[in-house]
């Protein structure tokens, strides 16, 4: 899979989550890329620069783990 295709899949999937905080491992499972290091690298480099997304340490809304998470800022933050 090319880097652009992986970015597009992650981007689209995160937007569909409507602001849920999701860890790299859950993104990897959901998008079919089981190499979470590549997902983490892609997410951190790309989404950290994009003002539509946030990346920070917190609790994943899907698995409940505390780690680096990603979220699309399409909802109001409390």
Gaussian input, Z-matrix of N, CA and C with variables (Angstrom, degrees):
# hf/3-21g

backbone

0 1
 N
 C     1     B1
 C     2     B2     1     A1
 N     3     B3     2     A2     1     D1
 C     4     B4     3     A3     2     D2
 C     5     B5     4     A4     3     D3
 N     6     B6     5     A5     4     D4
 C     7     B7     6     A6     5     D5
 C     8     B8     7     A7     6     D6
 N     9     B9     8     A8     7     D7
 C    10    B10     9     A9     8     D8
 C    11    B11    10    A10     9     D9
 N    12    B12    11    A11    10    D10
 C    13    B13    12    A12    11    D11
 C    14    B14    13    A13    12    D12
 N    15    B15    14    A14    13    D13
 C    16    B16    15    A15    14    D14
 C    17    B17    16    A16    15    D15
 N    18    B18    17    A17    16    D16
 C    19    B19    18    A18    17    D17
 C    20    B20    19    A19    18    D18
 N    21    B21    20    A20    19    D19
 C    22    B22    21    A21    20    D20
 C    23    B23    22    A22    21    D21
 N    24    B24    23    A23    22    D22
 C    25    B25    24    A24    23    D23
 C    26    B26    25    A25    24    D24
 N    27    B27    26    A26    25    D25
 C    28    B28    27    A27    26    D26
 C    29    B29    28    A28    27    D27
 N    30    B30    29    A29    28    D28
 C    31    B31    30    A30    29    D29
 C    32    B32    31    A31    30    D30
 N    33    B33    32    A32    31    D31
 C    34    B34    33    A33    32    D32
 C    35    B35    34    A34    33    D33
 N    36    B36    35    A35    34    D34
 C    37    B37    36    A36    35    D35
 C    38    B38    37    A37    36    D36
 N    39    B39    38    A38    37    D37
 C    40    B40    39    A39    38    D38
 C    41    B41    40    A40    39    D39
 N    42    B42    41    A41    40    D40
 C    43    B43    42    A42    41    D41
 C    44    B44    43    A43    42    D42
 N    45    B45    44    A44    43    D43
 C    46    B46    45    A45    44    D44
 C    47    B47    46    A46    45    D45
 N    48    B48    47    A47    46    D46
 C    49    B49    48    A48    47    D47
 C    50    B50    49    A49    48    D48
 N    51    B51    50    A50    49    D49
 C    52    B52    51    A51    50    D50
 C    53    B53    52    A52    51    D51
 N    54    B54    53    A53    52    D52
 C    55    B55    54    A54    53    D53
 C    56    B56    55    A55    54    D54
 N    57    B57    56    A56    55    D55
 C    58    B58    57    A57    56    D56
 C    59    B59    58    A58    57    D57
 N    60    B60    59    A59    58    D58
 C    61    B61    60    A60    59    D59
 C    62    B62    61    A61    60    D60
 N    63    B63    62    A62    61    D61
 C    64    B64    63    A63    62    D62
 C    65    B65    64    A64    63    D63
 N    66    B66    65    A65    64    D64
 C    67    B67    66    A66    65    D65
 C    68    B68    67    A67    66    D66
 N    69    B69    68    A68    67    D67
 C    70    B70    69    A69    68    D68
 C    71    B71    70    A70    69    D69
 N    72    B72    71    A71    70    D70
 C    73    B73    72    A72    71    D71
 C    74    B74    73    A73    72    D72
 N    75    B75    74    A74    73    D73
 C    76    B76    75    A75    74    D74
 C    77    B77    76    A76    75    D75
 N    78    B78    77    A77    76    D76
 C    79    B79    78    A78    77    D77
 C    80    B80    79    A79    78    D78
 N    81    B81    80    A80    79    D79
 C    82    B82    81    A81    80    D80
 C    83    B83    82    A82    81    D81
 N    84    B84    83    A83    82    D82
 C    85    B85    84    A84    83    D83
 C    86    B86    85    A85    84    D84
 N    87    B87    86    A86    85    D85
 C    88    B88    87    A87    86    D86
 C    89    B89    88    A88    87    D87
 N    90    B90    89    A89    88    D88
 C    91    B91    90    A90    89    D89
 C    92    B92    91    A91    90    D90
 N    93    B93    92    A92    91    D91
 C    94    B94    93    A93    92    D92
 C    95    B95    94    A94    93    D93
 N    96    B96    95    A95    94    D94
 C    97    B97    96    A96    95    D95
 C    98    B98    97    A97    96    D96
 N    99    B99    98    A98    97    D97
 C   100   B100    99    A99    98    D98
 C   101   B101   100   A100    99    D99
 N   102   B102   101   A101   100   D100
 C   103   B103   102   A102   101   D101
 C   104   B104   103   A103   102   D102
 N   105   B105   104   A104   103   D103
 C   106   B106   105   A105   104   D104
 C   107   B107   106   A106   105   D105
 N   108   B108   107   A107   106   D106
 C   109   B109   108   A108   107   D107
 C   110   B110   109   A109   108   D108
 N   111   B111   110   A110   109   D109
 C   112   B112   111   A111   110   D110
 C   113   B113   112   A112   111   D111
 N   114   B114   113   A113   112   D112
 C   115   B115   114   A114   113   D113
 C   116   B116   115   A115   114   D114
 N   117   B117   116   A116   115   D115
 C   118   B118   117   A117   116   D116
 C   119   B119   118   A118   117   D117
 N   120   B120   119   A119   118   D118
 C   121   B121   120   A120   119   D119
 C   122   B122   121   A121   120   D120
 N   123   B123   122   A122   121   D121
 C   124   B124   123   A123   122   D122
 C   125   B125   124   A124   123   D123
 N   126   B126   125   A125   124   D124
 C   127   B127   126   A126   125   D125
 C   128   B128   127   A127   126   D126
 N   129   B129   128   A128   127   D127
 C   130   B130   129   A129   128   D128
 C   131   B131   130   A130   129   D129
 N   132   B132   131   A131   130   D130
 C   133   B133   132   A132   131   D131
 C   134   B134   133   A133   132   D132
 N   135   B135   134   A134   133   D133
 C   136   B136   135   A135   134   D134
 C   137   B137   136   A136   135   D135
 N   138   B138   137   A137   136   D136
 C   139   B139   138   A138   137   D137
 C   140   B140   139   A139   138   D138
 N   141   B141   140   A140   139   D139
 C   142   B142   141   A141   140   D140
 C   143   B143   142   A142   141   D141
 N   144   B144   143   A143   142   D142
 C   145   B145   144   A144   143   D143
 C   146   B146   145   A145   144   D144
 N   147   B147   146   A146   145   D145
 C   148   B148   147   A147   146   D146
 C   149   B149   148   A148   147   D147
 N   150   B150   149   A149   148   D148
 C   151   B151   150   A150   149   D149
 C   152   B152   151   A151   150   D150
 N   153   B153   152   A152   151   D151
 C   154   B154   153   A153   152   D152
 C   155   B155   154   A154   153   D153
 N   156   B156   155   A155   154   D154
 C   157   B157   156   A156   155   D155
 C   158   B158   157   A157   156   D156
 N   159   B159   158   A158   157   D157
 C   160   B160   159   A159   158   D158
 C   161   B161   160   A160   159   D159
 N   162   B162   161   A161   160   D160
 C   163   B163   162   A162   161   D161
 C   164   B164   163   A163   162   D162
 N   165   B165   164   A164   163   D163
 C   166   B166   165   A165   164   D164
 C   167   B167   166   A166   165   D165
 N   168   B168   167   A167   166   D166
 C   169   B169   168   A168   167   D167
 C   170   B170   169   A169   168   D168
 N   171   B171   170   A170   169   D169
 C   172   B172   171   A171   170   D170
 C   173   B173   172   A172   171   D171
 N   174   B174   173   A173   172   D172
 C   175   B175   174   A174   173   D173
 C   176   B176   175   A175   174   D174
 N   177   B177   176   A176   175   D175
 C   178   B178   177   A177   176   D176
 C   179   B179   178   A178   177   D177
 N   180   B180   179   A179   178   D178
 C   181   B181   180   A180   179   D179
 C   182   B182   181   A181   180   D180
 N   183   B183   182   A182   181   D181
 C   184   B184   183   A183   182   D182
 C   185   B185   184   A184   183   D183
 N   186   B186   185   A185   184   D184
 C   187   B187   186   A186   185   D185
 C   188   B188   187   A187   186   D186
 N   189   B189   188   A188   187   D187
 C   190   B190   189   A189   188   D188
 C   191   B191   190   A190   189   D189
 N   192   B192   191   A191   190   D190
 C   193   B193   192   A192   191   D191
 C   194   B194   193   A193   192   D192
 N   195   B195   194   A194   193   D193
 C   196   B196   195   A195   194   D194
 C   197   B197   196   A196   195   D195
 N   198   B198   197   A197   196   D196
 C   199   B199   198   A198   197   D197
 C   200   B200   199   A199   198   D198
 N   201   B201   200   A200   199   D199
 C   202   B202   201   A201   200   D200
 C   203   B203   202   A202   201   D201
 N   204   B204   203   A203   202   D202
 C   205   B205   204   A204   203   D203
 C   206   B206   205   A205   204   D204
 N   207   B207   206   A206   205   D205
 C   208   B208   207   A207   206   D206
 C   209   B209   208   A208   207   D207
 N   210   B210   209   A209   208   D208
 C   211   B211   210   A210   209   D209
 C   212   B212   211   A211   210   D210
 N   213   B213   212   A212   211   D211
 C   214   B214   213   A213   212   D212
 C   215   B215   214   A214   213   D213
 N   216   B216   215   A215   214   D214
 C   217   B217   216   A216   215   D215
 C   218   B218   217   A217   216   D216
 N   219   B219   218   A218   217   D217
 C   220   B220   219   A219   218   D218
 C   221   B221   220   A220   219   D219
 N   222   B222   221   A221   220   D220
 C   223   B223   222   A222   221   D221
 C   224   B224   223   A223   222   D222
 N   225   B225   224   A224   223   D223
 C   226   B226   225   A225   224   D224
 C   227   B227   226   A226   225   D225
 N   228   B228   227   A227   226   D226
 C   229   B229   228   A228   227   D227
 C   230   B230   229   A229   228   D228
 N   231   B231   230   A230   229   D229
 C   232   B232   231   A231   230   D230
 C   233   B233   232   A232   231   D231

   B1=1.4451
   B2=1.5219
   B3=1.3113
   B4=1.4542
   B5=1.5150
   B6=1.3138
   B7=1.4614
   B8=1.5222
   B9=1.3301
   B10=1.4690
   B11=1.5218
   B12=1.3143
   B13=1.4607
   B14=1.5210
   B15=1.3161
   B16=1.4579
   B17=1.5268
   B18=1.3172
   B19=1.4689
   B20=1.5184
   B21=1.3098
   B22=1.4684
   B23=1.5247
   B24=1.3099
   B25=1.4714
   B26=1.5213
   B27=1.3290
   B28=1.4590
   B29=1.5254
   B30=1.3169
   B31=1.4633
   B32=1.5290
   B33=1.3092
   B34=1.4631
   B35=1.5170
   B36=1.3331
   B37=1.4539
   B38=1.5227
   B39=1.3503
   B40=1.4630
   B41=1.5286
   B42=1.3228
   B43=1.4632
   B44=1.5321
   B45=1.3163
   B46=1.4660
   B47=1.5282
   B48=1.3191
   B49=1.4659
   B50=1.5287
   B51=1.3231
   B52=1.4721
   B53=1.5218
   B54=1.3273
   B55=1.4576
   B56=1.5062
   B57=1.3284
   B58=1.4701
   B59=1.5218
   B60=1.3094
   B61=1.4585
   B62=1.5229
   B63=1.3360
   B64=1.4586
   B65=1.5257
   B66=1.3308
   B67=1.4675
   B68=1.5319
   B69=1.3272
   B70=1.4662
   B71=1.5238
   B72=1.3372
   B73=1.4549
   B74=1.5186
   B75=1.3224
   B76=1.4688
   B77=1.5190
   B78=1.3325
   B79=1.4642
   B80=1.5236
   B81=1.3325
   B82=1.4701
   B83=1.5221
   B84=1.3420
   B85=1.4670
   B86=1.5270
   B87=1.3042
   B88=1.4665
   B89=1.5184
   B90=1.3229
   B91=1.4602
   B92=1.5195
   B93=1.3354
   B94=1.4573
   B95=1.5093
   B96=1.3256
   B97=1.4550
   B98=1.5161
   B99=1.3080
   B100=1.4553
   B101=1.5237
   B102=1.3038
   B103=1.4600
   B104=1.5200
   B105=1.3177
   B106=1.4598
   B107=1.5221
   B108=1.3257
   B109=1.4647
   B110=1.5245
   B111=1.3230
   B112=1.4664
   B113=1.5221
   B114=1.3256
   B115=1.4603
   B116=1.5237
   B117=1.3283
   B118=1.4647
   B119=1.5249
   B120=1.3125
   B121=1.4585
   B122=1.5170
   B123=1.3200
   B124=1.4654
   B125=1.5235
   B126=1.3216
   B127=1.4627
   B128=1.5187
   B129=1.3208
   B130=1.4618
   B131=1.5168
   B132=1.2967
   B133=1.4686
   B134=1.5170
   B135=1.2947
   B136=1.4584
   B137=1.5157
   B138=1.3228
   B139=1.4566
   B140=1.5176
   B141=1.3181
   B142=1.4600
   B143=1.5247
   B144=1.3213
   B145=1.4683
   B146=1.5185
   B147=1.3135
   B148=1.4606
   B149=1.5216
   B150=1.2989
   B151=1.4639
   B152=1.5165
   B153=1.3186
   B154=1.4611
   B155=1.5263
   B156=1.3265
   B157=1.4561
   B158=1.5223
   B159=1.3177
   B160=1.4652
   B161=1.5171
   B162=1.3243
   B163=1.4669
   B164=1.5160
   B165=1.3232
   B166=1.4524
   B167=1.5259
   B168=1.3373
   B169=1.4673
   B170=1.5188
   B171=1.3106
   B172=1.4499
   B173=1.5163
   B174=1.3212
   B175=1.4590
   B176=1.5254
   B177=1.3094
   B178=1.4610
   B179=1.5268
   B180=1.3248
   B181=1.4601
   B182=1.5250
   B183=1.3273
   B184=1.4645
   B185=1.5220
   B186=1.3330
   B187=1.4720
   B188=1.5259
   B189=1.3198
   B190=1.4541
   B191=1.5156
   B192=1.3349
   B193=1.4548
   B194=1.5192
   B195=1.3412
   B196=1.4630
   B197=1.5221
   B198=1.3317
   B199=1.4644
   B200=1.5153
   B201=1.3267
   B202=1.4631
   B203=1.5217
   B204=1.3305
   B205=1.4520
   B206=1.5252
   B207=1.3065
   B208=1.4597
   B209=1.5175
   B210=1.3168
   B211=1.4563
   B212=1.5198
   B213=1.3149
   B214=1.4552
   B215=1.5198
   B216=1.3175
   B217=1.4575
   B218=1.5190
   B219=1.2877
   B220=1.4544
   B221=1.5131
   B222=1.3259
   B223=1.4676
   B224=1.5201
   B225=1.2882
   B226=1.4665
   B227=1.5206
   B228=1.3220
   B229=1.4652
   B230=1.5092
   B231=1.3260
   B232=1.4640
   B233=1.4934
   A1=108.10
   A2=117.04
   A3=120.02
   A4=110.69
   A5=115.59
   A6=121.01
   A7=110.41
   A8=117.76
   A9=120.85
   A10=111.10
   A11=117.13
   A12=120.48
   A13=110.85
   A14=117.65
   A15=121.59
   A16=110.11
   A17=117.24
   A18=120.69
   A19=111.20
   A20=117.26
   A21=121.07
   A22=111.01
   A23=116.95
   A24=120.39
   A25=111.23
   A26=116.74
   A27=120.26
   A28=110.49
   A29=116.91
   A30=122.03
   A31=111.03
   A32=116.14
   A33=120.71
   A34=112.42
   A35=116.59
   A36=119.91
   A37=111.70
   A38=116.89
   A39=119.84
   A40=111.44
   A41=117.36
   A42=120.12
   A43=110.99
   A44=116.98
   A45=121.27
   A46=112.35
   A47=117.76
   A48=121.54
   A49=112.61
   A50=117.85
   A51=122.99
   A52=113.88
   A53=116.63
   A54=120.72
   A55=116.10
   A56=118.45
   A57=119.54
   A58=109.09
   A59=115.89
   A60=122.34
   A61=107.61
   A62=116.26
   A63=120.76
   A64=110.24
   A65=116.12
   A66=120.93
   A67=110.73
   A68=114.55
   A69=120.79
   A70=112.19
   A71=117.24
   A72=120.38
   A73=111.56
   A74=117.72
   A75=120.85
   A76=111.36
   A77=116.72
   A78=120.00
   A79=109.38
   A80=115.96
   A81=120.40
   A82=111.10
   A83=116.64
   A84=119.94
   A85=111.09
   A86=117.07
   A87=121.11
   A88=113.29
   A89=117.21
   A90=119.94
   A91=112.90
   A92=116.61
   A93=119.70
   A94=114.27
   A95=118.77
   A96=121.25
   A97=107.49
   A98=117.41
   A99=121.30
   A100=113.51
   A101=117.93
   A102=121.46
   A103=106.79
   A104=116.99
   A105=120.74
   A106=113.38
   A107=118.42
   A108=119.48
   A109=111.06
   A110=116.90
   A111=118.25
   A112=110.44
   A113=116.95
   A114=120.34
   A115=109.57
   A116=117.16
   A117=121.14
   A118=110.81
   A119=116.72
   A120=121.08
   A121=110.74
   A122=116.81
   A123=121.13
   A124=110.26
   A125=116.47
   A126=120.33
   A127=111.43
   A128=117.36
   A129=119.43
   A130=112.29
   A131=117.73
   A132=120.33
   A133=112.79
   A134=116.32
   A135=120.18
   A136=112.81
   A137=116.59
   A138=119.62
   A139=112.81
   A140=118.38
   A141=120.42
   A142=111.16
   A143=117.49
   A144=121.86
   A145=112.45
   A146=117.15
   A147=121.97
   A148=109.59
   A149=117.24
   A150=120.92
   A151=113.36
   A152=118.15
   A153=120.87
   A154=112.17
   A155=116.67
   A156=121.81
   A157=110.60
   A158=115.54
   A159=121.90
   A160=108.69
   A161=116.03
   A162=122.24
   A163=106.80
   A164=116.88
   A165=121.36
   A166=109.81
   A167=116.46
   A168=120.76
   A169=108.49
   A170=116.04
   A171=120.13
   A172=110.96
   A173=115.80
   A174=122.12
   A175=110.23
   A176=116.21
   A177=121.78
   A178=108.81
   A179=116.06
   A180=120.72
   A181=112.99
   A182=117.79
   A183=120.07
   A184=112.95
   A185=117.58
   A186=119.60
   A187=113.29
   A188=117.88
   A189=121.38
   A190=115.36
   A191=117.26
   A192=120.79
   A193=112.07
   A194=116.50
   A195=122.40
   A196=108.35
   A197=116.13
   A198=122.19
   A199=108.39
   A200=116.94
   A201=120.22
   A202=107.91
   A203=115.74
   A204=119.78
   A205=109.63
   A206=114.74
   A207=123.34
   A208=107.95
   A209=116.34
   A210=119.43
   A211=109.90
   A212=115.70
   A213=122.55
   A214=106.56
   A215=117.46
   A216=120.83
   A217=112.02
   A218=117.97
   A219=121.87
   A220=113.45
   A221=117.16
   A222=120.87
   A223=108.75
   A224=116.36
   A225=121.28
   A226=109.13
   A227=116.02
   A228=121.66
   A229=108.85
   A230=116.02
   A231=121.10
   A232=111.46
   D1=136.30
   D2=179.80
   D3=-78.06
   D4=159.85
   D5=-179.59
   D6=-60.38
   D7=-42.41
   D8=-179.69
   D9=-61.93
   D10=-42.47
   D11=179.40
   D12=-64.08
   D13=-41.53
   D14=178.04
   D15=-62.93
   D16=-44.66
   D17=177.41
   D18=-59.78
   D19=-43.68
   D20=-179.84
   D21=-63.01
   D22=-42.14
   D23=179.40
   D24=-64.63
   D25=-45.50
   D26=179.41
   D27=-65.01
   D28=-45.72
   D29=179.61
   D30=-56.45
   D31=-50.84
   D32=-178.79
   D33=-63.60
   D34=-41.83
   D35=-178.81
   D36=-67.11
   D37=-43.26
   D38=178.90
   D39=-62.57
   D40=-39.42
   D41=178.13
   D42=-63.00
   D43=-36.69
   D44=178.68
   D45=-67.73
   D46=-19.06
   D47=-178.60
   D48=-79.60
   D49=-4.63
   D50=175.33
   D51=52.92
   D52=46.68
   D53=174.36
   D54=89.13
   D55=1.88
   D56=175.96
   D57=-62.03
   D58=145.91
   D59=175.36
   D60=-87.56
   D61=120.96
   D62=-172.43
   D63=-130.62
   D64=130.81
   D65=179.94
   D66=-77.25
   D67=164.54
   D68=-179.74
   D69=-60.21
   D70=-38.34
   D71=-179.48
   D72=-63.66
   D73=-41.70
   D74=178.44
   D75=-68.89
   D76=-35.66
   D77=175.38
   D78=-63.06
   D79=-43.03
   D80=-179.97
   D81=-59.87
   D82=-45.05
   D83=179.42
   D84=-64.87
   D85=-43.66
   D86=-174.59
   D87=-71.45
   D88=-32.43
   D89=-177.45
   D90=-96.29
   D91=-1.03
   D92=175.72
   D93=86.63
   D94=6.31
   D95=177.74
   D96=-103.79
   D97=106.44
   D98=-173.62
   D99=-88.43
   D100=10.37
   D101=176.45
   D102=-103.22
   D103=87.91
   D104=-172.07
   D105=-63.56
   D106=-24.41
   D107=176.84
   D108=-63.75
   D109=-40.53
   D110=178.53
   D111=-67.87
   D112=-36.67
   D113=177.26
   D114=-63.79
   D115=-45.34
   D116=179.72
   D117=-60.80
   D118=-43.15
   D119=-179.28
   D120=-64.52
   D121=-47.17
   D122=179.61
   D123=-62.47
   D124=-47.00
   D125=-177.88
   D126=-63.93
   D127=-46.08
   D128=-176.13
   D129=-66.31
   D130=-40.07
   D131=-179.25
   D132=-74.02
   D133=-38.09
   D134=-174.55
   D135=-89.29
   D136=-52.34
   D137=-173.96
   D138=-74.31
   D139=-25.47
   D140=177.69
   D141=-65.21
   D142=-26.80
   D143=178.94
   D144=-88.63
   D145=-16.50
   D146=-174.94
   D147=-93.11
   D148=120.96
   D149=-176.45
   D150=-70.73
   D151=-9.17
   D152=176.71
   D153=-80.90
   D154=-13.27
   D155=-176.65
   D156=-123.47
   D157=153.47
   D158=173.68
   D159=-122.62
   D160=148.74
   D161=176.44
   D162=-138.55
   D163=122.88
   D164=-176.65
   D165=-162.39
   D166=168.44
   D167=175.68
   D168=-77.05
   D169=132.33
   D170=179.40
   D171=-177.42
   D172=-166.49
   D173=-177.92
   D174=-96.41
   D175=129.90
   D176=177.27
   D177=-73.60
   D178=130.08
   D179=178.77
   D180=-71.35
   D181=-16.95
   D182=-178.36
   D183=-93.00
   D184=-50.89
   D185=-176.27
   D186=-102.67
   D187=-14.49
   D188=179.36
   D189=83.46
   D190=0.77
   D191=179.64
   D192=-76.52
   D193=151.40
   D194=175.99
   D195=-99.06
   D196=114.21
   D197=-177.57
   D198=-166.68
   D199=-168.51
   D200=175.25
   D201=-67.13
   D202=129.61
   D203=179.49
   D204=-126.11
   D205=162.75
   D206=-178.58
   D207=-128.98
   D208=144.87
   D209=178.73
   D210=-150.02
   D211=141.81
   D212=172.55
   D213=-83.96
   D214=131.23
   D215=-176.49
   D216=-85.69
   D217=44.20
   D218=179.98
   D219=-84.07
   D220=-5.10
   D221=179.32
   D222=-117.70
   D223=168.37
   D224=176.91
   D225=-76.01
   D226=129.84
   D227=179.35
   D228=-86.16
   D229=136.11
   D230=-179.67
   D231=-97.52

